[in-house]
Every structure is written in C-alpha cells, then in structure tokens.
Amino acid sequence: AVWNAAADDAVHEARAQAERLAKAAGRDLGAARQITFLSRSGDSDSATVTVAVRFALAPAR
C-alpha cells in the first residue's frame, strides 16, 4: 500500500510538471501514454519512487 501511494504521488507530480511545460509552450496536455520507468527504493523509515511518464500533447487549436 505504501509503494502504491508513493507511485501514485510520483505520477501525479510528473503530470503537474508536464502540464506546466505544456502550458509554457501554449499547448494542452493529453493523456499519459506510458510509464517508461518506475524505480522504488527505501528503508524502514522512508520510501522513494522515481518515475518517468510519457505524455501526449493535445492537438493544437
């Protein structure tokens, strides 16, 4: 459950970053196409998830 929550948070943050980049380019962000990398590491006190997500840009208006 902890790993799933951490992975969900990582994907959410990746989407937020991608939305900021798309907005700066004057585009809208489309759906996530694929998770290209997911790494989990941690010890008994903390967990770290690294994620790379590929997003599509929505068609230009």
Backbone as JSON, one array per atom type, in Angstrom:
{
  "sequence": "AVWNAAADDAVHEARAQAERLAKAAGRDLGAARQITFLSRSGDSDSATVTVAVRFALAPAR",
  "N": [[0.82, -1.19, 0.0], [1.96, 1.24, 0.76], [3.91, 1.57, -1.23], [2.29, 1.74, -3.51], [0.89, 4.11, -2.99], [3.03, 5.92, -2.96], [3.93, 5.64, -5.6], [1.66, 6.56, -6.99], [1.65, 9.23, -6.11], [4.07, 10.08, -7.28], [3.52, 9.85, -10.04], [1.43, 11.69, -10.2], [2.8, 14.09, -9.59], [4.58, 14.11, -11.75], [2.77, 14.53, -13.83], [1.83, 17.09, -13.14], [4.17, 18.61, -13.53], [4.53, 18.19, -16.28], [2.22, 19.42, -17.24], [2.76, 22.1, -16.62], [4.93, 22.56, -18.33], [3.72, 22.11, -20.84], [1.81, 24.15, -20.85], [3.49, 26.39, -20.86], [4.42, 26.14, -23.41], [2.21, 26.79, -24.8], [0.32, 24.83, -25.21], [-2.07, 22.15, -24.62], [-2.12, 19.47, -22.3], [-2.27, 16.05, -23.03], [-3.4, 12.68, -22.53], [-1.66, 10.36, -20.32], [0.72, 8.4, -21.87], [2.49, 6.26, -21.44], [4.18, 4.67, -18.73], [7.47, 4.92, -18.48], [9.53, 4.31, -16.82], [9.97, 3.1, -13.6], [11.05, 3.22, -10.41], [11.67, 1.93, -7.25], [12.73, 2.55, -3.98], [13.96, 2.28, -0.66], [13.95, 2.41, 2.95], [13.25, 1.29, 6.27], [12.15, 3.6, 7.28], [11.54, 5.46, 5.28], [10.42, 6.01, 1.9], [11.19, 6.06, -1.55], [10.19, 6.96, -4.75], [10.92, 6.89, -8.11], [9.96, 8.12, -11.2], [9.26, 7.99, -14.68], [7.25, 9.36, -17.03], [5.47, 9.23, -20.03], [3.83, 11.64, -21.82], [1.18, 12.77, -23.95], [0.74, 15.56, -26.13], [-2.13, 17.55, -26.44], [-4.05, 18.0, -29.45], [-3.15, 20.86, -31.4], [-4.79, 24.0, -31.18]],
  "CA": [[0.0, 0.0, 0.0], [2.86, 2.4, 0.8], [4.53, 1.73, -2.55], [1.27, 2.2, -4.44], [0.64, 5.53, -2.71], [4.2, 6.67, -3.4], [3.92, 5.64, -7.06], [0.58, 7.47, -7.4], [2.14, 10.59, -5.88], [5.1, 10.37, -8.27], [2.86, 10.06, -11.33], [0.7, 12.96, -10.08], [3.78, 15.17, -9.7], [5.07, 14.12, -13.14], [1.73, 15.17, -14.64], [1.83, 18.53, -12.82], [5.32, 19.2, -14.21], [4.26, 18.16, -17.72], [1.21, 20.44, -17.51], [3.44, 23.4, -16.61], [5.72, 22.66, -19.57], [2.8, 22.24, -21.97], [1.23, 25.5, -20.78], [4.53, 27.32, -21.3], [4.53, 26.0, -24.87], [0.93, 27.15, -25.4], [-0.41, 23.6, -25.57], [-2.74, 21.41, -23.56], [-1.56, 18.14, -22.11], [-3.18, 14.93, -23.25], [-3.33, 11.54, -21.6], [-0.38, 9.68, -20.14], [0.84, 7.32, -22.85], [3.11, 5.09, -20.82], [5.19, 4.87, -17.7], [8.66, 4.34, -19.08], [10.5, 3.92, -15.8], [9.47, 3.19, -12.23], [12.04, 2.67, -9.5], [11.3, 2.07, -5.85], [13.79, 2.25, -3.03], [13.64, 2.8, 0.66], [14.29, 1.64, 4.14], [12.09, 1.16, 7.16], [11.62, 4.91, 7.65], [11.13, 6.29, 4.15], [10.34, 5.37, 0.59], [11.4, 6.96, -2.67], [9.77, 6.43, -6.04], [11.32, 7.68, -9.26], [9.08, 7.73, -12.3], [9.31, 8.71, -15.95], [5.96, 9.15, -17.68], [5.38, 9.83, -21.36], [2.52, 12.25, -22.04], [0.9, 13.3, -25.29], [0.17, 16.89, -26.18], [-3.42, 17.59, -27.13], [-3.92, 18.67, -30.75], [-3.1, 22.32, -31.37], [-6.09, 24.62, -31.5]],
  "C": [[0.86, 1.26, 0.0], [3.47, 2.64, -0.57], [3.52, 2.24, -3.57], [0.98, 3.68, -4.23], [1.81, 6.39, -3.18], [4.26, 6.73, -4.93], [2.83, 6.57, -7.59], [1.0, 8.92, -7.23], [3.17, 11.0, -6.93], [4.49, 10.64, -9.64], [2.08, 11.37, -11.31], [1.65, 14.14, -10.24], [4.35, 15.25, -11.11], [4.05, 14.8, -14.04], [1.7, 16.68, -14.39], [2.99, 19.23, -13.52], [5.08, 19.26, -15.71], [3.21, 19.21, -18.1], [1.83, 21.83, -17.53], [4.25, 23.6, -17.89], [4.82, 22.85, -20.79], [2.19, 23.64, -22.01], [2.24, 26.53, -21.26], [4.71, 27.29, -22.81], [3.22, 26.37, -25.57], [0.1, 25.96, -25.84], [-1.13, 23.04, -24.36], [-2.14, 20.01, -23.49], [-2.63, 17.09, -22.33], [-2.99, 13.86, -22.2], [-1.9, 11.04, -21.45], [-0.35, 8.51, -21.11], [1.45, 6.07, -22.24], [4.02, 5.54, -19.69], [6.43, 4.15, -18.2], [9.68, 3.86, -18.05], [9.84, 4.08, -14.44], [10.47, 2.49, -11.33], [11.59, 2.94, -8.07], [12.49, 1.73, -4.97], [13.39, 2.82, -1.68], [14.15, 1.92, 1.76], [13.06, 1.62, 5.04], [11.44, 2.49, 7.49], [11.09, 5.74, 6.49], [11.12, 5.49, 2.87], [10.53, 6.43, -0.48], [10.95, 6.26, -3.94], [10.23, 7.4, -7.1], [10.51, 7.19, -10.44], [9.36, 8.59, -13.52], [8.03, 8.35, -16.7], [5.98, 9.88, -19.01], [3.96, 10.33, -21.57], [2.4, 12.68, -23.5], [0.42, 14.74, -25.15], [-1.15, 16.81, -26.92], [-3.21, 18.29, -28.48], [-3.94, 20.19, -30.59], [-4.45, 22.88, -31.78], [-5.98, 25.51, -32.7]]
}
